[in-house]
Amino acid sequence: MANANKRIVFLVDMQSFYASIEKAANPQLRNQPIVVAGDPERRSGVVLAACPIAKSYGVVTAEALWQAQQKCRNLVVVRPRMEMYIRISMQITQIFESFTDKVEPYSIDEQFLDVTGSVHLFGDVLQMAAQIRQRVWMETGINCRVGIGENKVLAKMACDNFAKKQEQGVFWLKREELADTLWKLPIEKLFGVGSRMKRHFHRMGVYQIRQLADMAPNVLMRRFGVNGEVLWRTARGLDDSPVSLNTYDTQKGIGHHMTLPRDYHTGAEIKVVLLELCEEVCRRARSKELMGSVLSVGCRGADLDALNGFGRQMKLEEQTNDVMTLYEAACCLFDRHWQKTPVRSIGVTLSKLVPDNVLQLNLFTDNHKRRSLAHAMDDIRTRYGQDAILRAASLLGAGQAKERARKIGGHYK
Amino acid sequence: MTEQQAGVPEGEQEMMRLYILFGILFRVVMVDLGKVRVVPLKLSYQAVYDWLFPEISRWAERQHHQLRRLLRQQGCVVVSYQRQGHVYVVHYRQRGYLREAIYSIEILRAECQELVGQWIAHYQRGEKTP
């Protein structure tokens, strides 16, 4: 039985989420290697999910479809159906809500559950985890793995580093046993350490999580700022954040990013996409009744390397959620920093958000009229679809708005 | 709380899922028969339809009732079932506990298709229906 002061947090992760849904919905695919991948005809075919059979051929998530097909000749490629995946994710949330009221979706295929108050109703912790796995399997046909810890980071690391690698699919990572479990792992296995951070740590001579846990937090803070302390706390299994639906309520920025189907070479072409991104960002800002005063624009080249692009931000003269104001500023940033190199990926973010219930009047532009027009366009889109009303520039060859209206997050609905 | 009291045994959940599937299947097959009859074709296959569809439906209904008996023997009774958007929500009482099962419609459809496939495979092999 758990200590009365300790919480019990589960992180439930769905195995090959998209691929498992496709297999459950199409029994003929069950014994075949399948991948869910983007649109191969538009060169945007990357593997979004691969089933365990496909993975046994060496197919990995996020690789190009042609590479996956070279590894596995009889690979079945399924087009994504994002609406269905979102629906199933919500269905799984509904299943979890019959175990506890504290459910926090972390991503489309991962959810945190705080079961401290309800575990006694379902036997013990491990029995409850087994029941959750069983229900998800019976009702959706998806195999899930459960990481258990006394907080969210321990549950997450329990799932990623242990539960996923074990047949029974459940692992309880206890803080008092970290020395024998987590600390033995290489530094890149720590939640929050990616390839860049790994390089930094290797340069510091830190190769194992234990070494990080044994360091003084001040040393890490001097080097990495607040993130250094967060990593030290993660290595020690410390995290006080609650499992709550309101985690993402305080939004700091609204951004949109697009990977283009081909390299864009001219400023005129890129600016069409820039306008579409500004339109999307402002529409979302208006729907949340927010406006922002800091604009960031980021571009990357065909190899998607940050060195072949730029990421810059600027402070706007006044807070806005008006498309043309944002677009003019974005063009200004783009013209200043673009090195005339081909662009494959572009993003726009609006931050320093404030409520949009005040309007700065201007002698030279009718801001009130612009705002009314924007709201009218939003209403049309809400009622008749994203592509019901488009800017003329979006009908040019470079425009992506019409194509993206058929997608969710860049993948087919 | 013992394991038996706390959790639903896996066999019961599987039985419940099959009970729901056969319940849907025997109704759907008869609805499909009604639709197939009104499709204009060059020849008439009335005799085939009138034998095949009711045969599958009868088999599914038999399985459905058999599973209901087995579930009842184990203390499981379905209280309500309802389609809610894209899911099919079933409430059942299991030895005094009210439990809920939420099935995805698309997956239920695929599973029903599997059952029809099983029936046809058995029939083609000349075996008794599964």
Interface residues (C-beta under 8 A of the other chain):
Chain A: A24 A25 N26 P27 M84 R87 I88 Q91 Q94 I95 S98 H120 L121 F122 G123 Q127 A130 Q131 Q134 R135 M138 E139 T140 G141
Chain B: M1 T2 E3 A6 G7 V8 E10 Q13 E14 R17 H86 V87 E100 A101 I102 Y103 S104 E106 I107 A110 E111 Q113 E114 G117
